[in-house]
Amino acid sequence: MNELSLAAVAAPPVRLGNLSAGFADRSVLRQITVEAPAGRVLAIVGPSGCGKSTVLRCINRLHELDEGAFVSGDVSIGAFSAYSPRADVIALRRRVGMVFQRPTPFVTLSVFDNVASGLRAQRRSLPPSELEGLVELALQRAGLWREVVDRLFGSAMALSGGQQQRLCIARALAVQPDVLLLDEPTASLDPMGTQRIEELLYDLRDTVTVIMVTHNMQQAARISDVTAFLLDGRVVECAPTRQLFTTPTDARTEAYITGRFG
């Protein structure tokens, strides 16, 4: 397989409008309105239990799968309204990749087959040469190609934790999503693995819109373009990252980012 050039593609903005969510006996999100700029990184920060992960699960409509769950408001990805009565949920999830806190490679599959799994599900008649090219492209975009090129057909579980997480990102990128959701993607990694994931997310700008949940204030400051601070299910403040971290407009934001609570 040959090296492929990575041409930039248009990425859409993601807008949440008056988004509320929760369960029959409690609210988790309360009229969230926030925008992730096209082709940039939005970091969502806030104390445990404030609703950060629920935001991600609402974007790709996983939240509603839980018993007793409710959602109101809207999520739009470019011109596509995720909660329109005519919305195709399967098509939505093809446009929105998700990576979880702990690496979740398919344990019985090789490195190659992990990345190829989504492609095979979407395009059953994909020629082998095209499949190989798309797998290589995804591994390149995830910064993993050179590390695994000689063991593509070995077990994914033989990779380090950081490599497994980048493999999961490659798997999500393989189907060329418009949006990538990441829920604490470096929480279980060592500093070197964390650095590589952060460099990868920085390099993905322009090609995909990234929305990342993190507890790590330094991480948000390093790699995000916009940061939203959530507290008790509400957006307290959302602003360009440098502005939010240096001149927040709300005293609660300043208290959180300086470590006085949370």
C-alpha positions in Angstrom: 0.0 0.0 0.0 1.3 3.4 -0.9 1.3 6.6 1.2 -1.8 8.7 0.5 -2.1 12.5 0.5 -4.5 13.8 3.0 -6.6 16.4 1.3 -8.6 18.7 3.6 -12.4 18.4 3.4 -15.1 20.7 4.5 -16.2 20.1 8.1 -19.6 21.5 9.3 -20.3 23.4 12.5 -22.3 21.7 15.2 -25.0 23.7 16.9 -27.0 22.8 20.0 -30.1 24.8 20.5 -32.0 24.8 23.8 -31.0 21.2 24.3 -32.5 19.6 27.4 -32.1 16.0 28.4 -32.5 13.7 31.3 -34.5 10.8 32.7 -38.1 10.6 34.0 -37.1 11.5 37.5 -34.3 14.1 36.9 -33.0 16.6 34.4 -29.3 16.4 33.3 -29.1 19.1 30.7 -31.1 22.3 30.9 -31.5 24.3 27.7 -28.0 24.1 26.4 -27.1 26.4 23.6 -23.6 26.2 22.2 -21.8 26.0 18.9 -18.7 23.9 17.9 -17.0 25.9 15.0 -16.5 24.1 11.7 -13.2 22.2 11.6 -12.1 23.3 15.1 -11.9 21.8 18.6 -14.6 22.5 21.2 -13.7 21.4 24.7 -16.5 20.9 27.2 -15.3 21.2 30.8 -17.0 21.1 34.2 -17.2 19.1 37.4 -18.3 15.4 37.5 -22.0 15.0 37.0 -22.6 18.3 35.3 -23.8 16.7 32.0 -20.7 16.7 29.8 -21.0 13.1 28.6 -24.7 13.5 28.1 -24.0 16.3 25.6 -22.0 13.9 23.5 -24.6 11.2 23.7 -27.3 13.6 22.6 -25.4 14.7 19.6 -25.3 11.1 18.1 -28.7 10.2 19.7 -27.4 7.5 22.0 -28.9 9.1 25.1 -32.5 8.3 24.1 -31.7 4.6 24.0 -31.5 4.5 27.8 -34.7 3.6 29.6 -36.8 6.6 30.7 -34.5 9.1 28.8 -35.9 12.2 27.3 -34.5 14.9 24.9 -35.8 18.2 23.7 -34.4 21.0 21.6 -32.2 20.6 18.6 -28.8 19.4 17.4 -27.7 20.5 13.9 -24.7 19.3 12.0 -24.4 21.8 9.2 -27.8 21.9 7.6 -28.7 18.4 9.0 -31.1 18.5 12.0 -30.5 15.4 14.2 -33.8 15.5 15.9 -36.0 16.3 12.9 -38.9 13.7 12.5 -37.4 12.8 9.2 -33.8 12.4 10.5 -32.1 9.1 9.5 -30.4 8.1 12.8 -28.2 5.5 11.1 -27.0 8.1 8.6 -26.4 10.5 11.5 -24.2 8.0 13.3 -22.2 7.6 10.1 -21.5 11.3 10.1 -20.6 11.4 13.8 -17.7 9.2 15.1 -17.3 8.6 18.9 -14.3 7.6 21.0 -14.7 6.7 24.6 -12.6 7.2 27.8 -11.0 3.8 27.7 -9.6 2.2 24.5 -12.2 -0.1 23.0 -10.6 -2.1 20.2 -12.5 -5.2 19.0 -10.5 -7.8 20.9 -10.9 -10.6 18.4 -9.9 -8.6 15.4 -6.6 -7.5 13.9 -5.4 -4.0 13.6 -6.5 -3.9 10.0 -9.9 -5.4 10.7 -10.6 -3.0 13.5 -10.2 -0.1 11.2 -12.0 -1.9 8.3 -15.0 -2.9 10.3 -17.1 0.2 9.8 -16.2 0.4 6.1 -17.3 -3.1 5.6 -20.6 -2.5 7.3 -21.3 0.6 5.2 -20.0 -0.6 1.8 -20.3 -4.4 1.5 -19.1 -4.5 -2.0 -15.9 -2.4 -1.4 -13.1 -3.7 -3.6 -10.1 -5.0 -1.5 -7.7 -2.5 -3.0 -10.0 0.4 -2.1 -10.5 -1.0 1.4 -6.8 -1.2 1.9 -6.3 2.3 0.8 -9.0 3.7 3.1 -7.6 1.7 6.1 -4.2 3.1 5.4 -5.6 6.7 5.1 -7.4 6.3 8.5 -4.3 5.0 10.2 -2.3 7.9 8.7 -4.8 10.5 9.9 -4.6 8.9 13.4 -0.8 9.1 13.3 -0.5 5.3 13.7 0.4 4.0 10.2 4.2 3.9 10.6 3.9 2.2 14.0 1.6 -0.7 12.8 2.4 -1.1 9.1 4.4 -4.2 9.8 1.8 -5.8 12.1 -1.5 -4.9 10.4 -2.8 -8.4 10.7 -1.7 -8.9 14.3 -3.9 -8.6 17.3 -5.0 -5.1 18.2 -4.6 -6.1 21.8 -0.9 -6.3 21.4 -0.7 -2.5 21.0 0.0 -0.2 23.9 -2.8 1.7 25.5 -2.1 4.9 23.7 -1.8 3.0 20.4 -5.1 1.3 21.0 -6.8 4.7 21.6 -5.4 6.0 18.4 -6.6 2.8 16.7 -10.1 3.6 18.0 -9.7 7.1 16.5 -8.6 5.6 13.2 -11.6 3.3 13.3 -13.9 6.3 13.8 -12.1 8.3 11.1 -12.2 5.5 8.5 -15.8 6.2 7.5 -14.9 9.8 7.0 -17.2 11.4 9.6 -18.0 15.1 9.7 -17.8 15.2 13.5 -15.6 13.4 16.1 -16.8 13.1 19.7 -14.3 12.2 22.4 -15.2 11.5 26.0 -12.1 11.9 28.2 -9.9 10.3 25.5 -6.7 10.5 27.4 -7.9 9.7 30.9 -6.4 6.2 31.0 -3.2 7.1 29.2 0.3 7.9 30.3 1.9 11.3 29.5 3.4 10.1 26.3 0.2 8.6 25.1 -1.7 11.8 26.1 0.8 13.9 24.2 0.3 11.9 21.0 -3.5 12.1 21.2 -3.3 15.8 21.7 -1.0 16.3 18.7 -3.4 14.2 16.7 -6.4 16.2 17.6 -4.5 19.4 16.8 -3.6 18.0 13.4 -7.2 17.0 12.6 -8.3 20.7 12.3 -10.1 21.6 9.1 -10.9 18.0 8.2 -13.3 17.2 11.1 -15.2 19.1 13.8 -14.0 17.8 17.2 -16.0 18.0 20.4 -14.1 16.8 23.4 -15.1 16.3 27.0 -12.2 16.7 29.4 -11.5 17.2 33.1 -8.0 18.4 32.3 -7.9 22.2 32.2 -4.4 22.3 30.8 -5.4 19.9 28.0 -8.4 22.1 27.1 -6.2 25.2 27.1 -3.5 23.5 24.9 -5.7 22.0 22.1 -9.1 23.6 22.0 -10.2 26.6 20.0 -13.4 27.1 22.0 -14.3 26.0 25.6 -17.7 25.6 27.1 -18.0 25.4 30.9 -21.0 23.4 32.2 -22.3 23.5 35.7 -25.5 21.7 36.9 -26.6 21.0 33.4 -26.3 24.5 32.1 -23.7 26.4 30.0 -22.2 29.0 32.4 -19.9 30.4 29.8 -18.7 29.5 26.2 -15.9 31.5 24.6 -12.7 31.3 22.6 -10.4 29.2 24.8 -7.7 31.9 25.4 -10.4 34.4 26.4 -12.2 32.0 28.8 -9.0 31.0 30.6 -7.6 34.5 30.9 -10.6 36.8 31.2 -13.7 34.8 32.1 -16.8 36.8 32.5 -18.5 34.7 35.1 -17.1 34.3 38.6 -18.1 30.6 38.6 -15.9 30.0 35.6 -12.9 31.7 37.2 -13.5 29.6 40.4 -13.5 26.4 38.4 -10.6 27.0 36.1 -8.4 28.1 39.1 -9.3 25.0 41.0 -11.4 26.5 43.8 -14.1 23.8 43.2 -14.8 20.8 41.0 
